[in-house]
Amino acid sequence: MRVADAAAKHPNLKLVGVSKYTVNARAYLARERGIPIYAEKKRVDSFALAGIDVEGGIAEMVGESDLVIDASPPTKGLLNKQSLYVPMGRAAIFQGGENPQIAETSFNARSNFERAKGMKYVRVVNCSPTGICRLITPLVEEYGSACMSKVVVRPISASRADAPGTLGDDLKSILPYLPVQASDCPYPSEVHAYEVGMTFRWEIPEKEEIREIFRWEPRVAVLEKENSLQEMISKPNAFEFDLYATNLHLDTYSVSDHTVSIALSVPQMSCIVPENIDATMALCGTLDKAHSLKLTDEVLGINRIKKKMEEAFAC
């Protein structure tokens, strides 16, 4: 529902509706918000019994749309692509749970917006690679694409265990110049925490320089309070707003030889909402990167959220 809500607020988008396969809390929420609901023909009666009006079938919704943001459970997106989007000639945005081969490219708005322009199918990577790309890309823009000889991303957890996953592959697909080693978080959580070690070839960014670089990044909140990371992990629901931004914990900054280490915490529920909206702008080709990100940030109030987070976790 977060993506649908964001699309409904966006001045360049018209939300046709949402598709639902079952009667659940999100279906009632869509009804309360006046969002048209579409469902499989065979399930219309179950929605009617629950007091939820259905506008039509899912194929009808796709037919009325120019583009579909597919937030289906993993692997369901491929079935939708084969049965609906390709036969009907509709563009689609898939989520990180799908195989990367489902799309022409994997997508992160801050890192490869221009690559996706004019494509028909893209895949928005999951929250963790999204958050790490938001850290790496501004640093690369500041110090050069060859500035890092190695990047190691490790989950911060009690076990320090490495978990198999797609994090490393997703980072390499978006940042192909990046010599990265990455392990996924080994546990489900509303906030994933990572230690990112970046080995610089030449100039090593100091703490003050990192603070200044990310001062201008709306989707990265710079948290400086001591033990801010532990607080974020232990109280992920302590805020009255969606955490669209990635949290950079500047109090964890350290340098050893040429390696800068710093911790990130990445909200797992809302981090990719702005990415999906920017992906629609890239596919439609109506806005360039700078204007798309700025407008999405304004629609979702991301600058305000960044400010609140930084004030709450100031030194």
C-alpha positions as CSV (number, residue, x, y, z in Angstrom):
1,M,0.0,0.0,0.0
2,R,2.9,2.4,0.6
3,V,3.8,2.4,-3.1
4,A,0.1,2.9,-4.1
5,D,-0.2,5.8,-1.7
6,A,3.0,7.4,-3.1
7,A,1.7,7.0,-6.7
8,A,-1.6,8.5,-5.8
9,K,0.1,11.6,-4.4
10,H,2.5,12.1,-7.3
11,P,1.4,14.9,-9.7
12,N,2.8,13.0,-12.8
13,L,1.0,9.8,-12.1
14,K,-2.6,8.6,-12.1
15,L,-3.2,5.5,-10.0
16,V,-5.6,3.2,-11.8
17,G,-6.0,0.9,-8.8
18,V,-4.5,-2.0,-6.9
19,S,-4.9,-5.7,-7.5
20,K,-5.8,-8.1,-4.6
21,Y,-6.0,-11.8,-4.6
22,T,-7.3,-12.2,-1.1
23,V,-9.4,-10.2,1.3
24,N,-7.0,-8.9,3.9
25,A,-6.1,-5.8,5.9
26,R,-4.6,-4.1,2.9
27,A,-7.8,-4.6,0.9
28,Y,-9.8,-2.9,3.7
29,L,-7.2,-0.1,3.8
30,A,-7.4,0.4,0.1
31,R,-11.2,0.7,0.4
32,E,-10.9,3.2,3.2
33,R,-8.6,5.3,1.1
34,G,-10.8,5.2,-1.9
35,I,-8.3,3.3,-4.1
36,P,-10.0,1.2,-6.7
37,I,-9.6,-2.6,-6.2
38,Y,-9.3,-5.2,-8.9
39,A,-9.4,-8.9,-8.3
40,E,-9.5,-12.3,-10.1
41,K,-13.0,-12.9,-11.4
42,K,-13.4,-16.1,-9.4
43,R,-12.7,-14.2,-6.2
44,V,-15.1,-11.3,-6.7
45,D,-17.8,-13.0,-4.5
46,S,-15.5,-13.3,-1.5
47,F,-14.7,-9.6,-1.7
48,A,-18.4,-8.8,-2.0
49,L,-19.2,-10.8,1.1
50,A,-16.5,-8.8,2.9
51,G,-18.2,-5.6,1.9
52,I,-15.5,-4.6,-0.6
53,D,-16.5,-3.4,-4.1
54,V,-14.3,-4.6,-7.0
55,E,-13.9,-2.5,-10.1
56,G,-13.1,-5.4,-12.4
57,G,-10.6,-8.1,-13.1
58,I,-6.8,-7.8,-12.9
59,A,-6.4,-8.1,-16.6
60,E,-8.8,-5.1,-16.9
61,M,-6.6,-3.1,-14.6
62,V,-3.5,-3.9,-16.6
63,G,-5.3,-3.0,-19.8
64,E,-6.2,0.4,-18.4
65,S,-2.6,1.1,-17.3
66,D,0.5,2.2,-19.1
67,L,2.8,0.7,-16.5
68,V,2.4,-1.7,-13.6
69,I,4.4,-1.7,-10.4
70,D,4.3,-5.4,-9.5
71,A,4.7,-6.0,-5.7
72,S,3.7,-9.6,-5.9
73,P,5.4,-12.3,-3.7
74,P,8.7,-13.6,-5.2
75,T,8.3,-15.6,-8.4
76,K,4.7,-14.4,-8.9
77,G,6.0,-11.5,-10.9
78,L,7.4,-13.7,-13.6
79,L,4.0,-15.4,-14.0
80,N,2.3,-12.0,-14.3
81,K,4.9,-10.9,-16.9
82,Q,4.3,-14.0,-19.0
83,S,0.5,-14.0,-18.7
84,L,-0.3,-10.3,-18.6
85,Y,2.4,-7.7,-19.3
86,V,4.1,-9.2,-22.4
87,P,0.8,-10.3,-24.1
88,M,-0.7,-6.9,-23.4
89,G,2.4,-4.9,-24.2
90,R,2.6,-3.2,-20.8
91,A,5.7,-2.0,-19.1
92,A,6.4,-3.3,-15.6
93,I,8.5,-2.7,-12.5
94,F,9.4,-5.8,-10.4
95,Q,10.8,-6.1,-6.9
96,G,14.1,-7.5,-5.6
97,G,12.6,-10.9,-4.8
98,E,12.4,-11.7,-8.4
99,N,15.2,-13.2,-10.4
100,P,17.3,-10.4,-12.0
101,Q,16.7,-11.9,-15.4
102,I,13.1,-10.9,-15.3
103,A,14.1,-7.3,-16.2
104,E,16.5,-5.5,-18.5
105,T,18.3,-4.0,-15.6
106,S,18.2,-3.8,-11.8
107,F,17.5,-0.3,-10.5
108,N,18.6,2.1,-7.9
109,A,17.5,5.7,-8.4
110,R,20.6,7.4,-7.0
111,S,23.0,5.1,-9.0
112,N,21.7,4.1,-12.4
113,F,18.5,6.1,-13.2
114,E,19.7,7.0,-16.6
115,R,20.4,3.4,-17.6
116,A,16.8,2.5,-17.1
117,K,15.4,5.3,-19.2
118,G,13.2,4.0,-22.0
119,M,13.3,0.4,-20.9
120,K,10.2,-1.7,-20.6
121,Y,11.1,-3.9,-17.6
122,V,13.2,-3.1,-14.6
123,R,13.7,-4.7,-11.2
124,V,14.0,-2.5,-8.1
125,V,16.5,-4.1,-5.8
126,N,15.7,-4.9,-2.1
127,C,16.2,-2.4,0.7
128,S,19.7,-3.5,1.7
129,P,21.4,-3.0,-1.7
130,T,19.3,0.2,-2.1
131,G,20.7,1.6,1.2
132,I,24.3,0.6,0.4
133,C,24.1,2.2,-3.1
134,R,23.0,5.4,-1.4
135,L,26.2,5.3,0.6
136,I,28.6,4.3,-2.2
137,T,27.4,6.4,-5.1
138,P,27.9,9.9,-3.5
139,L,31.4,8.9,-2.4
140,V,32.3,7.7,-5.9
141,E,31.0,10.9,-7.4
142,E,33.2,12.8,-5.0
143,Y,36.4,10.8,-5.2
144,G,36.1,9.0,-8.6
145,S,34.9,5.6,-9.8
146,A,38.3,4.0,-9.2
147,C,38.7,5.5,-5.7
148,M,38.0,2.2,-3.9
149,S,40.1,-0.9,-4.3
150,K,37.8,-3.0,-2.2
151,V,34.4,-2.8,-0.4
152,V,33.4,-5.4,2.2
153,V,29.8,-5.4,3.5
154,R,29.0,-7.5,6.5
155,P,25.9,-7.8,8.6
156,I,26.0,-6.6,12.1
157,S,24.4,-9.3,14.3
158,A,25.1,-11.3,17.4
159,S,26.4,-14.2,15.5
160,R,28.3,-12.3,12.8
161,A,27.2,-15.1,10.5
162,D,27.4,-14.7,6.8
163,A,24.2,-15.6,5.0
164,P,23.8,-16.6,1.3
165,G,21.8,-14.2,-0.7
166,T,21.7,-11.7,-3.6
167,L,23.2,-8.6,-1.9
168,G,26.6,-8.9,-3.6
169,D,25.2,-9.7,-7.0
170,D,22.7,-6.8,-6.8
171,L,25.4,-4.4,-5.8
172,K,27.6,-5.5,-8.7
173,S,24.8,-5.3,-11.2
174,I,24.1,-1.6,-10.3
175,L,27.7,-0.6,-9.5
176,P,29.7,-2.8,-12.0
177,Y,33.0,-0.9,-11.2
178,L,32.7,-1.8,-7.5
179,P,35.1,-4.5,-6.2
180,V,32.6,-5.7,-3.6
181,Q,32.3,-8.6,-1.2
182,A,28.9,-8.7,0.6
183,S,26.9,-11.0,2.8
184,D,23.2,-10.7,3.5
185,C,21.7,-10.3,7.0
186,P,21.2,-13.8,8.5
187,Y,18.0,-12.9,10.3
188,P,14.6,-11.3,9.4
189,S,14.2,-7.9,10.9
190,E,12.5,-4.6,10.3
191,V,15.9,-2.9,10.2
192,H,19.0,-4.5,8.7
193,A,22.4,-3.3,9.9
194,Y,25.6,-3.5,8.0
195,E,29.3,-2.6,8.6
196,V,30.7,-1.2,5.3
197,G,34.5,-1.2,4.9
198,M,35.7,0.9,2.0
199,T,39.4,0.7,1.1
200,F,40.4,3.9,-0.7
201,R,43.4,3.9,-3.1
202,W,44.3,7.6,-2.6
203,E,42.5,10.2,-0.6
204,I,40.8,9.0,2.5
205,P,37.6,10.9,3.4
206,E,37.6,12.2,6.9
207,K,34.6,12.2,9.2
208,E,33.8,15.9,8.5
209,E,34.0,15.3,4.8
210,I,31.5,12.4,5.0
211,R,29.2,14.6,7.1
212,E,29.3,17.3,4.5
213,I,28.8,15.0,1.5
214,F,25.7,13.4,3.0
215,R,24.3,16.7,4.3
216,W,23.0,17.1,0.7
217,E,21.6,13.5,0.3
218,P,17.9,13.5,1.2
219,R,17.7,9.7,1.3
220,V,20.6,9.4,3.8
221,A,20.1,10.5,7.4
222,V,23.3,11.2,9.2
223,L,23.0,10.0,12.8
224,E,25.7,11.2,15.2
225,K,24.4,10.2,18.6
226,E,26.5,7.6,20.4
227,N,25.0,4.1,20.2
228,S,22.5,5.3,17.6
229,L,22.8,2.0,15.7
230,Q,21.7,-0.1,18.7
231,E,18.8,2.3,19.3
232,M,17.6,2.0,15.7
233,I,17.8,-1.8,15.8
234,S,16.0,-2.1,19.2
235,K,13.3,0.5,18.4
236,P,12.5,0.3,14.7
237,N,8.8,1.3,15.3
238,A,9.5,4.3,17.5
239,F,8.7,6.8,14.8
240,E,5.4,8.1,13.6
241,F,6.5,8.3,10.0
242,D,7.8,5.9,7.3
243,L,11.6,5.7,7.3
244,Y,12.3,6.2,3.6
245,A,15.9,7.2,4.2
246,T,18.9,5.0,4.9
247,N,20.6,5.8,8.2
248,L,24.4,6.5,8.2
249,H,25.7,6.1,11.8
250,L,28.6,8.6,11.8
251,D,29.5,7.8,15.4
252,T,30.8,4.4,14.1
253,Y,33.2,6.0,11.7
254,S,36.8,4.6,12.0
255,V,39.9,4.4,9.8
256,S,42.5,1.7,9.6
257,D,45.3,2.1,7.1
258,H,43.3,3.1,4.0
259,T,40.0,1.5,5.0
260,V,37.1,3.6,6.2
261,S,34.5,1.6,8.2
262,I,31.0,2.9,9.0
263,A,27.7,1.4,9.9
264,L,24.4,1.6,8.1
265,S,20.9,0.7,9.2
266,V,18.4,0.1,6.4
267,P,14.6,0.1,7.1
268,Q,13.1,-2.9,5.4
269,M,9.5,-1.7,4.9
270,S,9.7,1.7,3.2
271,C,13.2,2.2,1.9
272,I,12.3,1.1,-1.7
273,V,9.0,3.1,-2.0
274,P,10.7,6.2,-3.5
275,E,12.8,3.9,-5.7
276,N,9.6,2.4,-7.3
277,I,8.3,5.9,-8.0
278,D,11.5,7.0,-9.6
279,A,11.6,3.8,-11.7
280,T,8.2,4.8,-13.2
281,M,9.7,8.2,-14.1
282,A,12.7,6.5,-15.7
283,L,10.6,4.1,-17.8
284,C,8.2,6.8,-18.9
285,G,11.1,9.1,-19.7
286,T,9.1,12.2,-18.5
287,L,11.7,13.5,-16.0
288,D,15.5,13.4,-15.8
289,K,17.2,11.9,-12.7
290,A,17.6,15.2,-10.8
291,H,14.0,16.3,-11.3
292,S,12.5,12.9,-10.6
293,L,14.4,12.4,-7.3
294,K,13.6,15.9,-6.1
295,L,9.9,15.6,-6.9
296,T,9.6,12.1,-5.3
297,D,11.4,13.5,-2.2
298,E,8.9,16.4,-2.1
299,V,5.9,14.1,-2.5
300,L,7.0,11.8,0.3
301,G,8.3,14.5,2.6
302,I,11.8,12.8,2.7
303,N,13.7,16.0,3.5
304,R,11.4,16.5,6.5
305,I,12.0,12.9,7.6
306,K,15.7,13.3,7.2
307,K,15.7,16.4,9.4
308,K,13.6,14.8,12.1
309,M,15.9,11.7,12.2
310,E,19.0,13.8,12.4
311,E,17.6,16.0,15.1
312,A,16.5,13.0,17.1
313,F,20.0,11.4,16.9
314,A,22.2,14.6,17.1
315,C,25.2,14.6,19.4
